[in-house]
């Protein structure tokens, strides 16, 4: 799916098992055509309410091109942010995993960061969104093979998905 960075997004309904408070994962192949504006993020896949009692989860890209996975519970944010910056025009596989209070981000099947002591997000009836971050804006590039799971993917499973896609 090609996203223009201006107004393209995909909105879904609340039909996915993306509200699991115990374990879940989100993954996608992404190609950035531009970096987000300074202090902004591009949303890859997101499902959250916004405000003082923010609840949800989001796989995003920071303004320096680094992937991140965030979980919010009643306004408290917990983020695993990669130190690796993605290159413009080059496809990369990114995965966010939440399990038992731990948030992980994987880039190319390798764990890049971990955050612990995170509360599980509360259920939200908001639909999922691809290519948009409710706080900052629209994704500029390509998203492919976006998937959401109601379980924590292992590193072995993530690497198997990458091999199967090649």
Phi, psi and omega in degrees: 000130180264130179242133190270357181076003183246303183208012181272131175201165176239124178251136177243180178259180181273061182249348181275155175278051182262006179261004182301130181268351184261315180203139175196163180216155173220138180217159178194154164271131180229149171227118179276133173261342175203156175276153176299155175301159181309134179068014178246170173228154169261133174277134173266298172220134187215146174211104184198156166265159183232146179139198183293338178245046180310129175224137176150200182205151182205135170261120189222174174234129180282172184295345176264007179088008181270130178289151178213153175233126185236141173237134176244139173224115179048046175087353179267124184262138176227118188233135166257119184239126180292147173271356179271131175264132178285151178270143176296139175078003182243128181290141177218147177262126179234144181220135172247137182228133172240131178204123173049049176082009181239132177249132179231148172237133178242139174235121182063028178083005179245130179297129184250336177198160179216141174232132183244169180074025183271137173282144177290141181292146174283158179298144174228144179270005177294146175283165176278157180227136173251136173080021183205139172249126186298339180270326194232331176145196193267141177290141178239100182154210184237135171245135181219149177050045176290131181217146178233137184232147176266038178206164176273117176287140175277164177299323178297318178295318179299314180296325177295323177296319180295314180297317181296328181285335181274000000 
